[in-house]
Amino acid sequence: MVLAVHEALVNANRHGGGAVRLRASIDGDSLVVDVCDRGSGFELPPADRPPSADDDPFAENGRGLWLICRIASRAETGWDDGDFCLRMRFDTTGGRTRQ
């Protein structure tokens, strides 16, 4: 969970002008973390996408969203009060889904 949130914050800093809001809450058996920025938004890669053979194994970037989608039980994006937000859900029961 720490790695996924770190990657989301790094992406907000690099591509969204910096995080403007970080919110964590408990929802039943899940930790829900929202990272919001003022960027233009993005599409999440398919959660089951394996790293491409064309991916440079020595690249220092380009894997953050893939890691987030593999670590979080659920990841989704959306807009909240003009800010672009990435919501990550970490279930104690495991399993991954995307919306």
SULRAKA-V906870 format. One record per residue. N is the residue number from 1. RES is the residue in one small letter. NEAR is the number of other ideal C-beta (glycine too) atoms within 10 Angstrom. Layout:
BEGIN
n: (N:N)
res: (RES:RES)
near: (NEAR:NEAR)
END
This chain:
BEGIN
n: (1:2:3:4:5:6:7:8:9:10:11:12:13:14:15:16:17:18:19:20:21:22:23:24:25:26:27:28:29:30:31:32:33:34:35:36:37:38:39:40:41:42:43:44:45:46:47:48:49:50:51:52:53:54:55:56:57:58:59:60:61:62:63:64:65:66:67:68:69:70:71:72:73:74:75:76:77:78:79:80:81:82:83:84:85:86:87:88:89:90:91:92:93:94:95:96:97:98:99)
res: (m:v:l:a:v:h:e:a:l:v:n:a:n:r:h:g:g:g:a:v:r:l:r:a:s:i:d:g:d:s:l:v:v:d:v:c:d:r:g:s:g:f:e:l:p:p:a:d:r:p:p:s:a:d:d:d:p:f:a:e:n:g:r:g:l:w:l:i:c:r:i:a:s:r:a:e:t:g:w:d:d:g:d:f:c:l:r:m:r:f:d:t:t:g:g:r:t:r:q)
near: (13:7:12:22:20:13:20:28:19:14:20:24:12:13:15:22:12:12:21:17:13:13:12:13:9:8:9:8:9:16:17:18:20:18:26:23:23:13:17:9:14:13:7:17:14:10:15:9:12:8:10:9:5:5:12:9:5:5:8:6:9:11:13:18:20:19:14:23:20:16:17:27:19:18:23:14:14:13:10:12:8:8:19:20:21:28:19:24:16:18:17:9:8:7:7:15:12:14:9)
END
